[in-house]
Structures are given as structure tokens and as C-alpha cells.
Amino acid sequence: MPVSQADIDLANRLADAAGAAIRPFYRAAYGLEVKDDASPVTLADKAAEAAMRRLIIAERPMDAIVGEEEEARAGSSNRTWVLDPIDGTRAFISGRPIFGTLIALLVDDWPVLGVIDQPIIQERWVGVVGRGTTLNGVPAKTRVCRELGQALLATTSPALFDDGQLHAFEHLEAETQSTVLGGDCYNYGCLASGHLDVVVEAGLKLHDFAALVPVVEGAGGRMCDWAGDPLHKGSSGEVIAAGDPARIDDILDALGCRGHQH
């Protein structure tokens, strides 16, 4: 069993620590900076990641840590904690409670535990390989989607796609019922709870997607890259989440990406 109850308990305490660090900055003076890649970062991002790292170093000194805001920390085990203190910083700075803290545990480079935590409205999805996903301790389930034409599709922003990816996304969008923009990691929680059917993104980094996989798949959905392959540490960052795994082939066909990467 790659994930113990102690791992799950630690992940929950990491989310608690991040939330406690974030809440004082929400709709308050958050100290915005712009990183070299032009993405925003706040004092809340930094404080939340630092709080989580302190806990991991104290309790799991052998494990590696990969986070968005600080340098990676090497480990001597086959386990890596992957942290995104605020996924959706633009939502955070605009006062919208649809950002989240992402916490993943990778074993041999594969995500086996994931947490999506929304610390303002206090919703926490926890997914573990081999167990069902929960939202605040209650089982979360994706919904059936009989055909792509009935699907509610989400993506954070079309501006995050390159020209080829945008062309592919527009093909998919034309075959679905409706599209929701914005949401970052919160979309994947909504998909796990049966409110969305498909989420498609590109350009994600490991800290953006690692935690999502156990949450979505533990709720009955499936995640893969745009070639249909499972997501792991080396994945490209082009991701698909489907609430109904039966729709994956339809999504890949609509994207026109089957069998190759951009």
C-alpha cells in the first residue's frame, strides 16, 4: 500500500497549515509581485508553501519536495511531495474564492495522493489511489455523460493555449454543450463532484496537475494527456479530465491529438 493513513493525515495537516497562512491575506494586503514568467505571486503563496515545507521536513525528512515558489528539495526515498500553495493566484488577488491549495504525494514519480483545498469556503477534496475521493469527508462522485454533446466543458483561459492547442480546443468546444472559463484547480473538484464533465488545459506544470489525478480518478473520472497517456512526473502539461471515462476517446478525437504531442 503506497499510501498510509499517516500520509493522508499529514496531507490534511499540510492543507490546514496552508489555509491558516492564506486566510489573513485574502481580500487584504497581499503584497503582489510579478515573477520572471509574468505570473503573479503574493505573500500568501510564499507563507503557505513555507508552512507546508516546515511540516514535511520535520516529519518526512527523507522525502523530496517540489513546490511552486521555492527550489526543489532532494530526498533519499522514492516519495515526493508536490505543493502549489495557491493554484489560481489571479482568482485570489481578485477576491474570488475559486483558487485552491494543491498537495500531491508521488511514489516513483506517479501521483498516489492528492488534495484540492479551498480555504475560504472550506471545501477539501482528498483523493487516494485505491480509495474513493471525498469532499469534506463525504464520498464525491463524477457524473455519467452519455455523449459529448451533453458535456459541460471548462478551461481556465483560452489565452493559455498556443495557436495549435487553441485550434484543437475550439474543435472540442464546438462538440460540447457549453463552456465555463476560469476556475483553475477548482474546476477539477467540481468535476469530481459531478458538476462539470470535461476539463482541458495546456501548459501546466507538475505542481498544477499532480494533485488533481487522484482526486478525479478516485471519484470515478479519468485524467490523461492529449495523447491519451496517464499523467506522471514527466508529462507534458497538456491535460484532460473526464468525469465519465467513456468520453475520453471522443475528447481525443475532437481535439485531433490522438497519438502525438504538440
C-alpha positions as CSV (number, residue, x, y, z in Angstrom):
1,M,0.0,0.0,0.0
2,P,1.9,3.1,-1.2
3,V,-0.3,5.5,0.8
4,S,-0.8,5.1,4.6
5,Q,-3.3,6.7,6.9
6,A,-0.4,8.7,8.3
7,D,0.2,10.1,4.8
8,I,-3.4,11.1,4.5
9,D,-3.3,12.7,7.9
10,L,-0.2,14.6,7.0
11,A,-1.7,15.8,3.8
12,N,-4.7,17.1,5.7
13,R,-2.4,18.9,8.2
14,L,-0.5,20.4,5.3
15,A,-3.8,21.8,3.9
16,D,-4.7,23.1,7.3
17,A,-1.3,24.9,7.6
18,A,-1.6,26.4,4.2
19,G,-5.1,27.6,4.8
20,A,-4.1,29.3,8.1
21,A,-1.3,31.1,6.2
22,I,-3.5,32.2,3.3
23,R,-6.7,33.4,5.0
24,P,-5.2,36.6,6.7
25,F,-4.2,37.8,3.2
26,Y,-7.4,37.1,1.4
27,R,-9.2,40.4,0.3
28,A,-6.4,42.1,2.3
29,A,-2.9,43.5,1.7
30,Y,-1.4,40.5,-0.1
31,G,1.9,42.0,-1.4
32,L,1.7,41.3,-5.1
33,E,4.9,40.6,-7.1
34,V,5.3,39.5,-10.7
35,K,7.6,36.6,-11.3
36,D,10.1,36.2,-14.2
37,D,7.4,34.3,-16.2
38,A,5.0,37.2,-15.7
39,S,2.8,35.2,-13.3
40,P,1.6,36.8,-10.1
41,V,2.8,35.7,-6.6
42,T,1.8,37.0,-3.2
43,L,2.9,36.9,0.4
44,A,0.1,34.3,0.8
45,D,1.7,31.9,-1.7
46,K,5.1,32.2,0.0
47,A,3.8,31.8,3.5
48,A,1.6,28.8,2.7
49,E,4.4,27.0,0.9
50,A,6.8,27.7,3.7
51,A,4.4,26.4,6.3
52,M,3.9,23.1,4.4
53,R,7.6,22.6,3.8
54,R,8.3,23.0,7.5
55,L,5.9,20.2,8.3
56,I,7.2,17.9,5.7
57,I,10.9,18.5,6.6
58,A,10.0,17.8,10.3
59,E,8.0,14.7,9.7
60,R,9.3,13.2,6.4
61,P,12.9,14.3,6.2
62,M,13.7,11.6,3.6
63,D,11.1,12.7,1.2
64,A,11.7,15.1,-1.7
65,I,9.7,18.3,-2.1
66,V,8.8,20.1,-5.3
67,G,6.9,23.4,-4.8
68,E,6.0,26.3,-7.0
69,E,7.7,29.1,-5.0
70,E,10.9,27.6,-3.7
71,E,13.7,25.4,-5.0
72,A,13.1,21.7,-5.1
73,R,14.5,19.8,-2.1
74,A,16.1,16.4,-2.9
75,G,15.1,13.3,-0.9
76,S,16.5,9.9,-0.3
77,S,13.2,8.0,-0.6
78,N,11.1,7.2,-3.6
79,R,8.5,9.7,-2.5
80,T,8.0,13.3,-3.5
81,W,5.6,15.9,-2.1
82,V,4.4,18.3,-4.7
83,L,3.0,21.6,-3.5
84,D,1.1,24.5,-5.1
85,P,0.2,26.9,-2.3
86,I,-2.2,28.9,-4.4
87,D,-3.3,27.5,-7.7
88,G,-5.3,30.4,-9.2
89,T,-3.4,33.4,-7.8
90,R,-5.3,35.6,-10.2
91,A,-8.6,34.5,-8.6
92,F,-7.0,35.0,-5.2
93,I,-6.0,38.6,-5.9
94,S,-9.3,39.4,-7.4
95,G,-11.1,38.2,-4.3
96,R,-12.8,35.2,-5.9
97,P,-12.8,32.0,-3.7
98,I,-12.2,29.6,-6.6
99,F,-8.4,29.2,-6.1
100,G,-7.0,26.2,-4.2
101,T,-4.0,24.7,-2.4
102,L,-2.8,21.6,-4.2
103,I,-0.9,18.9,-2.3
104,A,0.2,15.7,-4.0
105,L,2.3,12.7,-3.0
106,L,4.2,10.9,-5.8
107,V,5.7,7.5,-5.3
108,D,8.2,6.5,-8.0
109,D,7.1,9.6,-9.9
110,W,3.4,8.7,-10.0
111,P,0.7,10.6,-8.1
112,V,-0.9,8.4,-5.5
113,L,-2.5,11.0,-3.1
114,G,-4.0,14.4,-4.0
115,V,-5.7,17.2,-2.1
116,I,-7.6,20.2,-3.5
117,D,-8.3,22.6,-0.7
118,Q,-10.3,25.8,-0.9
119,P,-9.5,27.5,2.4
120,I,-12.1,30.3,2.2
121,I,-15.3,28.4,1.6
122,Q,-13.6,25.4,3.3
123,E,-14.0,22.7,0.7
124,R,-11.4,19.9,0.6
125,W,-11.3,17.1,-1.9
126,V,-9.0,14.2,-0.9
127,G,-8.1,11.5,-3.4
128,V,-6.1,8.4,-2.8
129,V,-5.2,5.6,-5.2
130,G,-7.3,2.6,-4.4
131,R,-9.8,4.6,-2.3
132,G,-12.8,6.8,-3.2
133,T,-12.4,10.6,-3.3
134,T,-14.1,12.6,-0.5
135,L,-15.3,16.2,-0.3
136,N,-15.1,17.2,3.4
137,G,-15.2,13.5,4.3
138,V,-18.2,12.6,2.2
139,P,-17.8,10.5,-1.0
140,A,-17.5,12.5,-4.2
141,K,-18.6,11.0,-7.5
142,T,-18.4,12.2,-11.1
143,R,-21.5,12.0,-13.2
144,V,-22.3,10.0,-16.3
145,C,-22.1,11.9,-19.6
146,R,-23.8,9.9,-22.4
147,E,-22.4,11.9,-25.3
148,L,-20.0,14.8,-25.8
149,G,-22.9,17.0,-27.0
150,Q,-24.3,16.9,-23.4
151,A,-20.9,17.8,-21.8
152,L,-20.2,20.9,-19.8
153,L,-16.6,21.8,-20.6
154,A,-14.2,24.0,-18.6
155,T,-10.8,25.6,-19.0
156,T,-9.1,28.4,-17.1
157,S,-8.4,30.6,-20.1
158,P,-8.1,30.2,-23.9
159,A,-5.2,32.6,-23.6
160,L,-3.1,29.8,-22.0
161,F,-3.2,27.7,-25.2
162,D,-0.7,28.2,-28.1
163,D,-2.2,28.5,-31.6
164,G,-2.3,24.8,-32.3
165,Q,-3.7,23.9,-28.9
166,L,-6.4,26.7,-29.2
167,H,-7.4,25.3,-32.6
168,A,-7.8,21.8,-31.1
169,F,-9.7,23.2,-28.1
170,E,-12.1,25.1,-30.3
171,H,-12.8,21.8,-32.2
172,L,-13.7,20.2,-28.9
173,E,-15.7,23.2,-27.7
174,A,-17.8,23.0,-30.9
175,E,-18.9,19.4,-30.0
176,T,-19.8,20.1,-26.3
177,Q,-22.9,21.7,-24.9
178,S,-21.4,24.7,-23.1
179,T,-18.0,26.1,-21.8
180,V,-17.1,27.6,-18.5
181,L,-14.0,29.8,-18.2
182,G,-11.9,30.5,-15.2
183,G,-11.5,28.2,-12.2
184,D,-8.0,26.7,-12.2
185,C,-7.9,23.7,-9.9
186,Y,-11.4,24.3,-8.6
187,N,-12.8,23.0,-11.9
188,Y,-11.4,19.6,-11.1
189,G,-13.0,19.5,-7.7
190,C,-16.3,20.4,-9.4
191,L,-15.8,17.7,-12.0
192,A,-15.1,15.2,-9.2
193,S,-18.3,16.1,-7.5
194,G,-20.4,15.8,-10.7
195,H,-20.9,19.4,-11.7
196,L,-18.6,19.5,-14.8
197,D,-17.9,16.8,-17.4
198,V,-14.7,17.8,-19.1
199,V,-11.7,20.0,-18.2
200,V,-8.9,20.5,-20.8
201,E,-5.8,22.6,-20.2
202,A,-2.3,23.0,-21.6
203,G,1.0,24.4,-20.2
204,L,0.5,23.0,-16.7
205,K,3.5,22.2,-14.5
206,L,3.8,19.2,-12.2
207,H,2.6,21.3,-9.2
208,D,-0.5,22.2,-11.2
209,F,-1.7,18.7,-12.1
210,A,-0.2,16.1,-9.8
211,A,-2.8,16.5,-7.0
212,L,-5.7,16.5,-9.5
213,V,-5.2,13.0,-10.7
214,P,-6.0,11.0,-7.6
215,V,-9.0,13.3,-6.8
216,V,-10.6,12.9,-10.3
217,E,-9.8,9.2,-10.7
218,G,-10.9,8.4,-7.1
219,A,-14.3,10.0,-7.9
220,G,-14.7,7.7,-10.9
221,G,-13.3,10.0,-13.6
222,R,-10.1,9.7,-15.7
223,M,-7.2,12.0,-16.4
224,C,-4.7,11.7,-19.2
225,D,-2.5,13.8,-21.5
226,W,-3.6,14.9,-25.0
227,A,-2.2,11.6,-26.4
228,G,-4.4,9.6,-24.0
229,D,-1.5,8.6,-21.8
230,P,-1.6,8.6,-17.9
231,L,-0.1,11.6,-16.1
232,H,3.1,11.3,-14.2
233,K,6.1,13.5,-13.2
234,G,7.4,13.7,-16.8
235,S,4.1,14.5,-18.5
236,S,4.0,17.5,-20.9
237,G,1.3,19.5,-19.1
238,E,-1.4,19.1,-21.7
239,V,-4.1,17.5,-19.6
240,I,-7.6,16.2,-20.0
241,A,-10.0,15.3,-17.2
242,A,-13.2,13.5,-18.0
243,G,-15.9,12.8,-15.4
244,D,-17.1,9.9,-17.5
245,P,-14.1,7.8,-18.7
246,A,-16.2,6.5,-21.6
247,R,-15.9,10.0,-23.2
248,I,-12.1,10.1,-23.3
249,D,-11.8,8.7,-26.8
250,D,-14.5,11.2,-28.0
251,I,-12.5,14.0,-26.4
252,L,-9.2,12.9,-28.0
253,D,-10.9,12.6,-31.4
254,A,-12.4,16.1,-31.1
255,L,-9.1,17.5,-30.1
256,G,-7.5,15.8,-33.1
257,C,-4.5,15.0,-31.0
258,R,-4.6,11.2,-30.8
259,G,-1.1,9.7,-31.0
260,H,1.0,12.8,-30.9
261,Q,2.1,15.7,-28.7
262,H,2.4,19.3,-29.8
